[in-house]
Amino acid sequence: MYEQLEDKEKAAFRAAYNASYHPCREILEEIYDDVASGNEVRSVIQATRRHGIYPMRNIDTTEMWTVGDKVRVDKERNYAPVNPETAGVYLACMMAQVDVLKDHGHPYSEIANESIIEAVDSLNPYMSHKGVSYMVDNCSTTARLGARKWASRFDYILKQQAFPIIGGASVGDNTPFDKFLASDIHEVLAVCAELRPSVDISLVPR
């Protein structure tokens, strides 16, 4: 994807990636600690006790998500050009999760599946098909609660720490992007790609 961008778009992608990697990783490290310590399980149990009074509600009524209703009507939406800033932020978060799991000793098969394959082949197609609420609320209770708990944290930290740098004149540290290019996850995914089924298993808009 990066190699297909124009030079100006590549620069925009790099700036977004470098600005977003560490803010995303900070949250992902906290999420990992939350799960590893058992705090997540306790939080889910406590939340389900409150659901009789405060049930989980729809999460796609804000302007950010309602615009998706119009987008999904467009049958050619998947052919729209890639926005380099959006792609840079998105891939920075993906790679931050890859690196968190790798540093904690997880096998590459698990890293590739949990960080990238599941998003590309399952979650994103679900969201593209009927929206973020449909995607999230067809997951487990733990995942549904996690999406609601952590979404605002990502939103806040990116707006406060990443977006001002992306929109500013500062070049910033290029180390995250350099490590992205040299990451061995690319080779892992190349092997995984050879094992994909010959049919498209994702949801196709009708």
C-alpha positions in Angstrom: 0.0 0.0 0.0 2.8 2.4 1.0 4.7 1.8 -2.2 1.7 2.7 -4.3 1.4 6.2 -2.8 2.8 9.4 -4.4 5.8 11.0 -2.8 3.8 13.7 -1.0 1.4 11.0 0.2 4.3 8.9 1.5 5.5 11.8 3.5 2.1 12.3 5.0 1.8 8.6 5.8 5.2 8.6 7.5 4.3 11.7 9.5 1.0 10.2 10.7 2.6 6.9 11.5 5.5 8.4 13.5 3.2 10.7 15.4 0.7 7.9 16.3 2.8 4.9 17.1 3.8 5.7 20.7 0.5 7.2 21.8 -1.3 4.0 20.5 1.3 1.8 22.1 0.9 3.5 25.4 -2.8 2.6 25.5 -2.1 -0.9 24.2 0.5 -1.6 26.9 -2.2 -0.6 29.5 -4.7 -2.9 27.8 -2.3 -5.8 27.9 -1.5 -5.2 31.6 -5.3 -5.0 32.3 -5.8 -8.4 30.7 -2.7 -10.1 32.1 -3.4 -9.0 35.6 -7.0 -10.3 35.6 -8.4 -6.8 36.0 -10.3 -7.1 32.7 -12.2 -10.2 33.9 -13.1 -8.5 37.2 -14.3 -5.4 35.3 -16.5 -7.5 33.0 -18.1 -9.3 35.9 -18.8 -6.0 37.7 -20.2 -4.4 34.5 -22.6 -7.3 33.9 -24.0 -6.7 37.4 -24.8 -3.2 36.4 -26.4 -4.0 33.1 -29.9 -4.4 34.6 -29.8 -0.6 35.3 -27.3 0.5 32.7 -27.4 -1.8 29.7 -25.0 -1.4 26.8 -26.4 1.1 24.3 -25.8 1.8 20.6 -22.4 3.2 19.8 -22.8 4.5 16.3 -25.0 7.6 16.7 -22.3 10.3 16.6 -21.4 12.2 13.4 -18.3 10.2 13.0 -20.3 7.0 12.5 -23.5 8.2 11.0 -21.6 9.3 8.0 -21.0 5.6 7.4 -24.7 5.2 6.4 -24.1 7.4 3.4 -20.8 5.8 2.6 -22.2 2.3 2.6 -24.8 3.3 0.0 -22.0 3.9 -2.5 -21.2 0.6 -4.2 -17.9 1.9 -5.4 -16.6 3.0 -2.0 -14.0 0.3 -1.8 -12.3 1.9 -4.8 -11.8 5.3 -3.2 -8.2 6.5 -2.9 -6.3 5.8 0.3 -6.0 8.7 2.7 -2.4 8.6 3.7 -2.9 10.2 7.1 -5.7 7.9 8.0 -3.7 4.9 6.8 -0.7 6.0 8.8 -2.6 6.3 12.1 -4.4 3.0 11.5 -1.2 1.0 10.6 0.7 2.6 13.5 -1.9 1.3 15.9 -1.8 -2.2 14.3 2.0 -2.3 14.4 2.0 -1.1 18.0 -0.1 -4.1 18.9 2.2 -6.3 16.9 5.2 -5.1 18.9 3.5 -5.3 22.3 2.6 -8.9 21.7 6.1 -9.7 20.3 7.8 -8.1 23.3 5.6 -10.2 25.6 6.7 -13.4 23.9 3.7 -14.3 21.9 4.1 -16.6 18.9 4.1 -15.0 15.4 1.0 -17.0 14.4 -1.0 -15.4 17.3 0.5 -12.0 16.7 -0.4 -12.0 13.0 -3.9 -13.2 13.6 -4.8 -11.0 16.6 -3.3 -7.8 15.2 -3.9 -7.9 11.5 -5.7 -10.9 10.0 -8.7 -10.8 12.2 -9.1 -7.1 11.5 -8.7 -7.4 7.7 -10.7 -10.6 7.1 -13.4 -10.3 9.8 -13.8 -7.1 11.8 -13.4 -4.5 9.0 -15.7 -6.4 6.5 -18.3 -6.5 9.3 -18.0 -2.8 9.9 -18.0 -2.0 6.2 -21.2 -4.2 5.8 -23.4 -2.6 8.5 -21.4 -0.2 10.6 -19.3 -0.2 13.8 -22.2 -1.0 16.2 -23.1 -4.1 14.1 -19.5 -5.2 14.1 -18.8 -4.6 17.8 -22.1 -6.0 19.2 -21.8 -9.3 17.3 -18.7 -9.9 19.4 -18.4 -11.3 23.0 -19.5 -9.3 26.0 -15.8 -8.8 26.9 -15.1 -7.3 23.5 -18.2 -5.2 23.5 -17.3 -3.7 26.9 -13.7 -3.3 25.8 -14.7 -1.3 22.7 -16.7 1.0 24.8 -14.1 1.4 27.6 -11.0 2.0 25.4 -12.4 3.9 22.4 -12.5 7.2 24.3 -8.9 6.6 25.5 -7.6 6.2 21.9 -9.7 9.2 20.8 -8.2 11.4 23.5 -4.6 10.4 23.3 -4.5 10.7 19.5 -6.2 14.1 19.5 -3.8 15.4 22.2 -0.5 13.8 21.3 -0.6 12.7 17.6 -2.9 15.0 15.6 -1.2 18.2 16.6 2.2 16.8 15.4 0.6 15.6 12.2 -0.9 18.9 11.4 2.2 20.9 12.5 5.5 21.8 10.9 7.7 19.6 13.0 9.2 16.6 11.2 9.3 14.4 14.3 11.1 11.2 15.0 11.3 8.8 12.1 12.3 5.8 14.2 8.9 4.1 14.4 8.5 4.1 10.6 12.0 2.8 10.1 11.3 -0.1 12.4 8.0 -0.7 10.6 9.9 -1.1 7.3 12.3 -3.5 8.9 9.7 -5.5 10.9 9.7 -9.3 10.4 5.9 -9.3 10.6 5.9 -8.6 6.8 7.5 -12.0 6.2 5.1 -13.7 8.6 2.1 -12.2 6.7 3.6 -13.2 3.4 3.6 -16.8 4.6 0.0 -16.5 6.1 -1.2 -15.1 2.8 -0.2 -18.3 1.0 -2.5 -20.2 3.4 -5.6 -18.0 2.8 -8.6 -19.8 1.2 -9.1 -19.3 -2.5 -12.6 -17.9 -1.9 -13.4 -14.5 -0.5 -14.7 -15.1 3.0 -15.5 -11.5 3.8 -18.9 -9.9 3.6 -19.6 -8.3 0.3 -22.0 -5.3 0.2 -25.2 -6.0 -1.8 
